Amino acid sequence: MPLGILKNDDSAFTPFLSATKQSAINGLGCGTGGKLFLRFSSRVWPATTTNFMTEGGYCGWAWDQSYKGGDGDKIVICYSVAELAENLDALPDDNARIAAALSDLDGMYPGTPFTNAFVEGYWKRMDDMRHTRGTYSYPTVGSYPTDGSPSARQILAEPE
């Protein structure tokens, strides 16, 4: 069951979830987000690179679609959640969102013309996905203990 559903108390469990499981649910972050789909005329990033992660900015975490074959190696999907998604939403339109993400990607590989190879793209908020509540989970302080005890994600994955 998606964390967004569990955090919103949209389901009832009989018997109730254990305190350990409920603590793990409460301990992970969960926020709305979306995906920015970008198509390029050619692959301008290194062939060995399939994931991109930016710190700050707008792009967030992105990956190419090369595993799907065909023209998949010319498509990048940027996953933006929480504050990054809010930053993208605050921009006036998709053109501004795309320009901001392309600037992030251009900055990762100096001299690499993501902007010049860009063909088309669009921003898709995930809020309308009832089955996930449009949310993505993310780690928070303490959700990955340093003492060797299970992480909040590991606890959630264990049978109840």
C-alpha positions as CSV (number, residue, x, y, z in Angstrom):
1,M,0.0,0.0,0.0
2,P,1.5,3.4,-0.9
3,L,2.9,5.5,1.9
4,G,0.6,8.4,1.0
5,I,-2.4,6.2,1.7
6,L,-1.0,5.0,5.0
7,K,-0.1,8.5,6.2
8,N,-3.6,9.8,5.4
9,D,-5.3,7.1,7.4
10,D,-7.4,6.1,4.4
11,S,-7.4,2.5,5.5
12,A,-8.3,0.6,8.6
13,F,-6.4,-2.4,9.8
14,T,-7.9,-5.1,12.1
15,P,-6.0,-5.7,14.2
16,F,-4.3,-2.2,14.3
17,L,-0.8,-1.9,12.9
18,S,1.9,-2.3,15.5
19,A,3.5,0.7,17.2
20,T,6.8,-0.1,15.4
21,K,5.1,-0.1,12.0
22,Q,3.1,3.1,12.7
23,S,6.3,4.8,13.9
24,A,8.0,3.8,10.6
25,I,5.1,5.3,8.6
26,N,5.2,8.5,10.6
27,G,9.0,8.6,10.4
28,L,9.2,8.8,6.6
29,G,8.6,12.0,4.7
30,C,5.9,12.1,2.1
31,G,5.1,14.9,-0.2
32,T,3.4,15.7,-3.5
33,G,5.4,15.8,-6.7
34,G,5.5,15.3,-10.3
35,K,7.5,14.4,-13.4
36,L,9.0,16.6,-16.0
37,F,9.2,14.7,-19.3
38,L,12.0,15.9,-21.7
39,R,12.7,14.7,-25.2
40,F,16.0,15.5,-27.0
41,S,17.0,15.3,-30.7
42,S,20.1,13.3,-29.7
43,R,21.7,11.9,-26.6
44,V,24.0,14.6,-25.3
45,W,25.0,12.9,-22.0
46,P,27.6,10.1,-21.6
47,A,26.4,6.7,-22.7
48,T,27.3,5.3,-19.3
49,T,25.1,7.8,-17.5
50,T,21.5,6.8,-16.8
51,N,20.7,8.8,-13.7
52,F,21.1,12.5,-12.9
53,M,20.8,14.1,-9.5
54,T,21.0,17.8,-8.9
55,E,21.3,19.5,-5.6
56,G,18.7,22.2,-5.2
57,G,17.5,23.7,-8.4
58,Y,14.5,22.3,-10.2
59,C,15.4,19.1,-11.8
60,G,15.8,16.9,-8.8
61,W,16.5,13.3,-9.7
62,A,16.3,12.2,-13.3
63,W,16.9,9.2,-15.4
64,D,16.9,8.4,-19.1
65,Q,14.7,5.9,-20.8
66,S,17.4,3.9,-22.6
67,Y,16.4,0.6,-20.9
68,K,13.2,0.7,-23.0
69,G,15.1,0.7,-26.3
70,G,14.2,2.5,-29.5
71,D,14.3,6.3,-29.0
72,G,14.2,5.8,-25.2
73,D,17.8,7.0,-25.1
74,K,16.6,10.5,-26.0
75,I,14.1,10.9,-23.2
76,V,14.8,12.1,-19.7
77,I,12.3,12.1,-16.9
78,C,12.9,14.5,-14.0
79,Y,11.2,13.4,-10.7
80,S,10.6,16.4,-8.5
81,V,9.0,16.0,-5.1
82,A,8.3,18.1,-2.0
83,E,10.1,21.5,-2.2
84,L,11.4,21.0,-5.7
85,A,7.9,20.2,-7.0
86,E,6.6,23.3,-5.3
87,N,9.4,25.4,-6.9
88,L,8.4,24.0,-10.3
89,D,4.7,24.7,-9.7
90,A,5.5,28.3,-8.7
91,L,6.9,28.9,-12.2
92,P,4.4,30.5,-14.6
93,D,4.2,27.7,-17.2
94,D,5.7,24.6,-18.6
95,N,8.1,26.6,-20.7
96,A,9.6,28.1,-17.6
97,R,9.7,24.7,-15.9
98,I,11.5,23.2,-18.8
99,A,14.0,26.0,-19.0
100,A,14.8,25.7,-15.3
101,A,15.4,21.9,-15.6
102,L,17.5,22.3,-18.7
103,S,19.6,24.8,-17.0
104,D,20.2,22.3,-14.1
105,L,21.1,19.6,-16.6
106,D,23.4,21.9,-18.6
107,G,25.2,22.7,-15.4
108,M,25.9,19.1,-14.7
109,Y,28.0,18.6,-17.8
110,P,29.8,21.8,-18.8
111,G,29.8,22.2,-22.6
112,T,27.0,19.6,-23.0
113,P,24.1,21.3,-24.9
114,F,21.0,19.8,-23.2
115,T,19.3,23.1,-24.1
116,N,20.4,23.0,-27.7
117,A,19.2,19.3,-28.2
118,F,15.9,19.8,-26.5
119,V,12.8,19.0,-28.6
120,E,9.7,19.0,-26.4
121,G,8.5,18.4,-22.8
122,Y,5.8,18.8,-20.3
123,W,5.2,18.8,-16.5
124,K,2.8,16.2,-15.0
125,R,1.7,16.7,-11.4
126,M,0.9,13.4,-9.7
127,D,-1.9,14.7,-7.4
128,D,-4.6,13.2,-9.6
129,M,-3.4,9.7,-9.0
130,R,-5.8,8.3,-6.4
131,H,-4.0,5.1,-5.9
132,T,-0.9,6.8,-4.6
133,R,-2.3,10.1,-3.3
134,G,0.1,11.7,-5.8
135,T,2.9,11.4,-3.3
136,Y,6.5,10.3,-3.2
137,S,8.3,9.2,0.0
138,Y,11.7,10.5,1.0
139,P,14.0,9.8,3.9
140,T,14.0,12.1,6.9
141,V,16.4,12.6,9.7
142,G,16.4,9.4,11.7
143,S,14.7,7.2,9.1
144,Y,18.1,5.5,8.4
145,P,19.7,4.8,11.8
146,T,23.4,4.7,12.1
147,D,23.4,2.1,14.9
148,G,22.7,-0.9,12.6
149,S,19.0,-1.1,13.4
150,P,16.5,-1.4,10.5
151,S,15.6,1.7,8.6
152,A,12.0,2.9,8.4
153,R,11.7,1.5,4.9
154,Q,13.0,-1.9,6.1
155,I,10.4,-1.9,8.9
156,L,7.6,-1.1,6.5
157,A,8.7,-4.0,4.2
158,E,8.5,-6.6,7.0
159,P,5.4,-8.6,7.3
160,E,2.9,-7.4,10.0
